[in-house]
């Protein structure tokens, strides 16, 4: 059985076997929109909290393009100083981004010195990316906090709050100051369990031999009986009232995974691991369910492959619809 990221993998394929799914880890799903250098790879300095200048009056390179369009970034000149510079290019009226939120964005990143673009989700075939602000360089974490959904912001990030003396790959040299243009499409507070606690218990019968206990909005407990289930199943324990999961949407969720006859293999994202992020593809087991729902997914045993029955209880904290 895989380690904790297998809980995320179960949501990406038609198989319910936690140990037999191919999927991405938490880091690759929510912290790295490309294999190359990007704003969402946690590589910043270990120094304390940076100063953030939101006046829009600092040394900003010229940027053209409207919200939703591929931006054109000109080269900067002079010194950027030590503070993270933030300018709102287009003002939205949506929710405020919190310091620990999970955000969905489109973005382009370039070197301040020559405007060479090293990463962009505006490229053909790319889709918006969702990630936690606790998994990014400090220039993004502190620069995007207090912005709003619907904003297009320009960030000028001094090297010390970006990739520092080590740079990143072949695209971002050592001590490079950076410029990002970011369209904020959605934000979710991963500590907000209000959609979970307001869900309606269904009273649906669980598979024989499985008990799920625990209040909505907190970590559930899965208990196995003496006999193993003989069929795979999906059961809605509580039905949420939020957005529906669909292909192209993004799910923020918590999960507890268990293996029949082996309590030592119980895994949970509740607590230190934190809420997970998945971009919904065809075959995702949660398509059609709604935000706030608690869903039990069960796989049957497979004696030929030596697999024991496995179960996962998924709590869907939020759904960000496709943009």
C-alpha positions in Angstrom: 0.0 0.0 0.0 1.3 3.4 -0.9 1.8 6.2 1.6 -0.6 9.0 2.2 -0.8 10.4 -1.4 -2.6 7.2 -2.4 -5.7 8.7 -0.8 -5.5 11.3 -3.6 -4.8 8.7 -6.2 -8.1 6.9 -5.5 -10.0 9.9 -6.8 -8.2 10.0 -10.1 -9.0 6.6 -11.5 -11.9 4.1 -11.8 -10.2 1.7 -9.4 -11.1 1.9 -5.7 -7.9 0.1 -4.6 -5.8 2.5 -2.6 -2.7 0.7 -3.4 -3.4 0.0 -7.0 -4.1 3.5 -8.3 -1.8 5.6 -10.3 -2.0 9.3 -9.3 -0.1 12.3 -8.3 1.2 13.1 -4.8 -0.1 16.1 -2.9 3.0 18.1 -3.9 2.7 17.4 -7.6 -1.1 18.0 -7.7 -1.2 21.2 -5.8 2.3 22.6 -5.6 3.8 22.4 -9.1 1.9 23.5 -12.2 4.8 22.5 -14.4 7.9 20.4 -14.3 10.0 23.5 -14.8 10.5 26.4 -12.4 7.3 27.9 -11.2 5.9 30.1 -8.5 4.4 27.2 -6.8 7.5 25.3 -5.9 8.4 25.9 -2.3 12.0 27.2 -2.6 12.0 30.5 -0.8 14.4 31.7 1.9 13.8 30.6 5.5 13.8 34.2 6.6 10.8 35.6 8.4 7.8 37.3 7.1 8.5 39.9 4.3 7.3 43.4 4.0 4.6 43.8 1.4 4.0 47.1 -0.4 0.4 47.1 -1.9 0.4 50.8 -2.8 1.0 50.0 -6.5 3.6 52.8 -6.6 6.8 50.7 -6.7 9.2 49.8 -9.5 6.8 47.7 -11.7 7.6 46.7 -15.2 4.9 47.6 -17.8 2.2 44.9 -18.3 -0.5 44.8 -20.9 -3.5 42.5 -21.4 -6.9 42.3 -19.7 -8.0 39.8 -17.0 -8.3 36.3 -18.6 -5.9 37.2 -21.5 -2.3 36.2 -21.9 -0.3 39.1 -20.4 2.6 40.8 -22.1 5.4 41.7 -19.6 8.1 44.3 -20.4 11.6 44.2 -18.9 12.2 46.1 -15.7 15.0 48.4 -14.8 16.8 49.5 -11.6 16.4 48.0 -8.2 13.3 46.3 -6.8 14.3 46.7 -3.1 13.5 44.2 -0.4 9.7 44.4 -0.2 7.3 42.4 -2.3 5.5 44.8 -4.6 1.8 44.3 -5.4 -0.3 46.2 -8.0 -3.9 45.5 -8.8 -4.3 45.7 -12.6 -7.9 44.6 -12.6 -10.1 44.8 -9.4 -12.4 41.9 -8.7 -15.3 41.8 -6.2 -15.0 38.2 -5.0 -13.8 36.7 -1.7 -10.7 37.9 0.0 -7.7 35.5 -0.2 -6.5 34.4 3.2 -2.9 33.7 4.1 -3.4 30.0 4.4 -6.0 29.6 1.6 -6.0 27.3 -1.4 -6.3 29.4 -4.5 -7.0 28.7 -8.2 -5.2 31.0 -10.6 -3.9 31.6 -14.1 -0.5 33.2 -14.1 2.6 34.1 -16.1 6.1 34.5 -14.6 9.1 36.3 -16.1 12.5 37.5 -15.1 12.5 41.1 -14.0 15.7 41.9 -15.8 14.8 40.9 -19.4 11.1 39.8 -19.2 12.0 36.2 -20.3 8.9 34.1 -19.5 9.8 31.0 -17.6 6.4 29.6 -16.9 2.8 30.4 -17.8 -0.6 28.7 -17.4 -1.9 30.9 -20.3 0.0 28.7 -22.8 -2.1 26.6 -25.2 -3.4 23.4 -23.5 -2.8 24.5 -20.0 -5.5 24.9 -17.4 -5.8 27.0 -14.2 -3.9 25.6 -11.3 -5.0 25.2 -7.7 -2.5 25.1 -4.7 -2.1 26.0 -1.1 -0.4 29.3 -0.2 1.5 27.2 2.4 3.3 25.4 -0.4 4.6 28.3 -2.4 7.5 30.8 -2.4 6.9 33.6 0.1 6.6 36.1 -2.6 3.4 34.4 -3.7 2.1 33.6 -0.2 2.3 37.1 1.1 1.8 38.8 -2.2 -1.5 37.1 -3.0 -2.9 37.3 0.6 -5.6 40.0 0.9 -6.2 40.1 -2.9 -9.7 39.2 -4.1 -11.2 36.7 -6.5 -11.5 38.4 -9.8 -8.3 40.4 -9.3 -5.4 40.5 -11.8 -2.4 41.4 -9.8 1.2 42.1 -10.7 3.8 40.9 -8.3 7.4 42.0 -8.2 9.3 39.5 -6.0 12.9 40.2 -4.9 15.1 37.1 -5.1 15.2 36.6 -1.3 11.4 36.0 -1.4 11.6 33.8 -4.5 14.3 31.2 -5.3 17.3 33.0 -3.7 20.9 32.1 -4.4 20.1 28.6 -5.6 17.7 29.7 -8.4 15.5 27.1 -10.0 16.5 24.8 -12.8 17.8 26.3 -16.0 15.1 29.0 -16.2 15.6 31.0 -13.1 19.2 32.0 -12.4 20.6 32.6 -9.0 19.5 35.8 -7.3 17.0 36.6 -10.0 14.2 39.1 -9.2 10.9 38.0 -10.6 7.6 39.4 -12.1 4.3 37.6 -12.0 0.9 38.5 -13.4 -1.8 36.5 -11.6 -5.5 36.2 -12.3 -7.3 34.9 -9.1 -10.1 32.6 -10.1 -11.1 31.1 -6.7 -10.1 30.8 -3.1 -11.0 28.3 -0.4 -10.2 28.4 3.4 -9.2 24.8 4.0 -10.1 25.2 7.7 -13.7 26.2 7.0 -15.8 23.1 7.5 -19.2 24.9 7.3 -20.2 23.0 4.2 -19.4 19.7 5.9 -21.3 20.5 9.1 -24.4 21.8 7.2 -24.7 18.6 5.1 -27.8 16.4 5.5 -27.2 12.8 6.8 -28.8 10.4 4.3 -29.3 7.4 6.5 -28.1 5.2 3.6 -27.1 1.7 4.6 -23.4 1.0 4.7 -21.9 -2.3 3.3 -22.1 -5.1 5.8 -19.1 -5.2 8.1 -18.3 -1.4 7.9 -19.1 1.3 10.4 -18.3 5.0 10.0 -18.6 7.2 13.1 -17.7 10.7 13.9 -19.3 14.1 13.6 -19.6 15.9 10.3 -16.8 18.4 9.9 -14.3 16.3 11.9 -12.2 13.2 11.2 -14.3 10.1 10.9 -13.5 6.6 12.2 -13.9 3.5 10.0 -14.4 0.2 11.8 -14.4 -3.2 10.1 -16.4 -6.2 11.2 -15.5 -9.8 11.0 -16.4 -10.3 7.4 -15.0 -8.4 4.4 -17.3 -6.8 1.8 -17.6 -8.8 -1.4 -18.5 -6.0 -3.8 -17.1 -2.5 -4.5 -19.5 0.3 -3.5 -20.0 4.0 -3.1 -22.3 5.3 -0.3 -23.3 8.9 0.4 -23.3 9.2 4.2 -24.2 12.9 4.2 -25.2 15.0 1.2 -23.7 18.5 0.9 -25.5 21.5 -0.6 -22.6 23.1 -2.5 -21.3 23.0 -6.1 -21.4 19.7 -7.9 -18.2 17.9 -8.8 -17.7 17.8 -12.6 -14.8 17.1 -15.0 -12.6 20.2 -15.0 -13.5 21.3 -11.5 -11.2 21.3 -8.6 -11.9 19.4 -5.3 -10.6 20.4 -1.9 -11.1 17.4 0.4 -10.1 15.5 3.5 -9.9 11.7 3.6 -9.4 8.7 5.9 -8.3 5.4 4.2 -8.3 2.0 5.8 -7.5 -1.6 5.0 -9.5 -4.6 6.2 -7.7 -6.5 8.9 -4.8 -4.0 9.3 -5.6 -1.0 11.5 -1.9 0.0 11.2 -2.4 1.0 7.6 -5.1 3.6 8.4 -4.2 6.9 6.8 -5.6 10.3 7.2 -5.2 13.8 5.7 -6.9 15.4 8.7 -4.4 17.2 10.9 -0.8 17.9 9.9 -1.1 16.6 6.4 -3.9 19.1 5.6 -6.6 19.3 3.0 -5.8 17.9 -0.4 -6.4 19.3 -3.9 -7.4 17.3 -7.0 -8.2 18.5 -10.5 -11.1 16.4 -11.7 -10.5 14.1 -14.7 -12.7 11.5 -16.4 -13.2 8.5 -14.1 -12.9 10.4 -10.9 -15.1 8.6 -8.3 -16.6 11.8 -6.9 -18.1 13.1 -10.1 -21.7 14.1 -9.5 -21.4 14.5 -5.7 -21.6 17.9 -4.1 -19.4 20.0 -1.9 -20.0 19.3 1.7 -20.7 15.6 1.1 -19.2 12.7 3.1 -18.8 9.7 0.8 -17.7 6.2 1.6 -15.8 4.4 -1.2 -15.2 0.7 -0.8 -13.2 -1.8 -2.8 -13.8 -5.6 -2.6 -11.0 -8.1 -1.9 -9.1 -9.5 -4.8 -7.6 -12.9 -3.7 -5.9 -13.4 -7.1 -3.8 -10.3 -6.5 -3.5 -10.6 -2.8 -5.4 -7.4 -2.2 -7.5 -6.9 1.0 -10.7 -4.8 0.9 -10.0 -1.1 1.4 -12.2 1.9 2.2 -11.9 5.6 2.2 -14.2 8.2 3.7 -13.9 11.4 1.7 -15.2 14.8 3.0 -15.5 17.3 0.2 -14.7 20.6 1.7 -15.2 22.7 -1.4 -15.5 22.5 -5.2 -14.1 25.2 -7.5 -16.0 25.0 -10.8 -14.1 24.9 -14.1 -13.2 28.3 -15.3 
